[in-house]
């Protein structure tokens, strides 16, 4: 806050929120079009029901959905609350990351990663697939970004960051691949989608091997709680249709926000302060 001053800090926070909302609006386009093999640039935003072009004043993040009552202005077909949710989620994550880490290169990269994870999660919800542009793209770009921004790996210099990224890539990919092999041998069916294997590899490449261990633990806990919630709600029929990718994405976002601090606090507690 000392760099910006109180009013500058507030103004920049609002700017980050607005930017996140706009990115969320773009992610909605990607979530709908990319799995269907459609261009994200052409045609412009339009109602999927009647095909009518959406005017700019009906395409304002959050506001337009509320003003229109979640319906198309022209055909009155319902517009999924998913659009509002993705915009709000992305704006919230961007702002949270900025408030947590400040005006740093790492914050910008974290926001990019968070947007990619939001995109991948909602595609996984809809189609039970994880886009290669996120998984393979993350595995390829992670080491490069780690060299350019070593603090992404908790390192001060790029050689250590590169090693951490490559270890994370190997650990993330190898760990879930091994789980999938063991699960198939025991259950006689696929226990782990290959997209999940690639996603954890991408998380490791981007955030390091420590993040891999954290994400495995947190995503397992999250998935277990979700399964128990479905059993309690009498929806056991949906358990096999809930993808694992969003649980990994949630864990990765928690790592970016608080993971190292939580792990450090736990380690100090476990070792009695040593």
N, C-alpha and C positions, 0 to 999 in steps of 0.2 A: 504493500500500500504506500510505502514511502516514495516509490518511484512515480506513481501515478497521482498521489494525493487522494483524499477520500472521494471527491467528486469524479476525478478521472478513473478511479478504480470502479466506481459504480457505473460510469458510462461505458467502460470497456467490458464490464460484465454483461451489460445489456447488449452490447455489440456481439459478444460471443454467443449469447442466448439467441439473438436474432439470426446469426449465421448458422447456428445449429438447427434452428427451425427450418431455414431455407434448405439446408443440406438434407434434412429429414424429408422435405417435400420432394426433392430430387430422388432420394432413396425409394420413395413410394413408386416412382416411375420405374426405377430399376427392378424393384421387387416384382412388379407386375409384368414388365416387358421382357427382361433378359431370359427368364426360364422359358418363355414362349418364342424365343428367337426373334423378337421384334427389335427394331431400332429404338434407342433411347432419345434420339434427336428428332426423328420425323415419323409420323406427324406430330404436331404439338399436342399439348394436353387436351384430352377430349373425354367425353362420357363413354364408358365402355358399353353402355346400353343403347343409347341413341346415336352415338358418334358425333354429337354436336361439339364444336370447339369450345373450350372453357376460357372465358375472358380473364384477363389479368386480375380483375377485381373479384373474381370468383376463385382465385387460385392463391389467396393470401394464407400462409400457414396458420392453422388453428382457427383464425377468425372466420374464414369463408365457410368452413364446415359448420361452425356454430350458427352463423347468420342464416345459412341455407337450411338449417335443421337436418343436416345429414342427407340432403336429397339434391338431385340434379335440378338446376333452375329450369331446364327446358322440358324434360320428360318426367320429372319428379320421381325417378327411380332412386332407390336408397343408395347412398354412398357409405361404404363400410366405415365403421369407427376405427378400423385399422389405420386409415390415413391419418386421422387425428392422433392416434396412439404413437405411430412411428415418428411423426413430427415432434410431439411433446417429448418422447423418450430421447430422441437425438439431441434436441435443444437442452434438455436437462443434463444429459451426459457430458456434452461439451462444456456447459457452464460449471458442472461439478469438477471436471478435470482441471479447468482453468483455476477455480478457487482453490483446488488442492495443490497444484504444482506451479501456479504463477505463469508469468510471461516467459516461457522458455521454449527452446526448440523441441524438447521432449513433450511438452504439452501439445504442440501442434501435431506431432506424430501420434501421440495417444488419441487425439480426437479423430485422426484419420483411421486408426485401428478400430476405434469404437464404432465409427460409421460403417466400416467394413463388416464388423461383427453383427451390427443391427441388420444390415442387408442379408448376410448369410443366414441369420437366425430365422427371419421371416420367410425366406425362400425355403428353408428346411421345414418350417411349420406347414407351408402350403404344398410342397412337392416331395418332401422327404429326400431332398438332395442338398448338397453343399456345393456352391459354385466353385469351379476350378480357379476362377479369377481371384477368389479369396484364398483358397487353400494352397494351390500351387503357387499363386502369385505371392502369398505370404512367405512360403518356403524359399522362394527365389530372392525376394526383396529384403527379407529380414536381415541377412548378413550384410547386405549393402548399407541399409539404413543404420545398422549397428556400428559400422565403421564411421559413418558420417556423424552419428549422434550416440557416442559411447554410453551416455548416461541411461539409454534405454535398457542396457544390460547391467546397470549399477556399476559401471566401470568409468575410470577417468581417462583412459587411453584406448585407442582403437584396437591394438592387438588383443588385449584382454577381452574387449567387447566382441570381437570376431570369434574368438575361441568359445566364449559363452554362448553366442548365437548358434554356432555349429553343434556344440554339445546339446543345446536345447532342441535343435532340429532333430538330431539323432535320437535323443531321449524321448521326445514327444511322439515321433513317428514310430520308433521301435517299440515303445511301451504298449501303445494301443494295438499295434500290429500283433504283438505277442499275445495280448489279451484276446484278440479276435481268433488267433490260431487255437489257443487253449479252449476258448468257449465253443468253437466249432467242433473240436474233438470231444468235448463233454456233452454238449447239447445236440450234436448232430445237425446243427443249423448255424447260420451266421449270427454271432452274438454281438458283432460290432461292425457297423458300416464302414467301408473304406474311406468315405468322406470324412468321418470322424477322425480316422487315423491321420489323414492329411491335415485336418484342421488343427489337431494338437501339435503336429509337426510345425505348422505355420506359427502357432502361438509360441512354441519353443524357439523358433528361429527369430521371432520378433522381440520376445520378452525374456528369453534365457531359460536355462535348465531349472532354475529355482521356481520359475513360474509354472513349469510343467508339473512339478510335484504338487504345488499348491492347487493347480487346476484339476488335477486328477482327484485329489481329496475333496475339494469343494464341489465339483460337478457330481461326484458319486453321492455326496450327502444331499445335494439339491435334487438329483434324480430319485433318490430313495424317498425323500419327503414328498415329491410330486406323486410317486407311485402310491404311497400310503394315503395321500389325499384323495386319489381317485378311488381307492378301495373304500375309504370312508364315505365317499359320495356315491358309492354304488356304480361307478363307471369303470369297472375292471376291463370292459370291452375296449376301452380306449388306450390301455397301457401299451399295447404293441404299436400304436400309431403315434406316440409321442416321441419325437426325435431327441437324440442326445446332444446334437450340435448346440442348441440354445443353452444347455447347461454348461457346456464348455465355454461358450461366449460369456455367460454370466460370470463364471469363475475368472476369466481373463480380464473382464472389466473391474472386478473386485481387486484383482492383483494390481492393475494400473492405479487404482485409487488408494488402496490401503495394504496390499499384500506384503511388501517388505516390512512395513511397520508392525503389522500383526505377527509376522513370523519372528521378527526381532523380539517383540514383547513376550511371545510364547517361549522363545529360547531362553530369555533371561529368567522367566519364571521356572522353566524346567531345570535349569542349571543353578538355581539359587542365586542368580545375580552375577555369576562368573561368565 
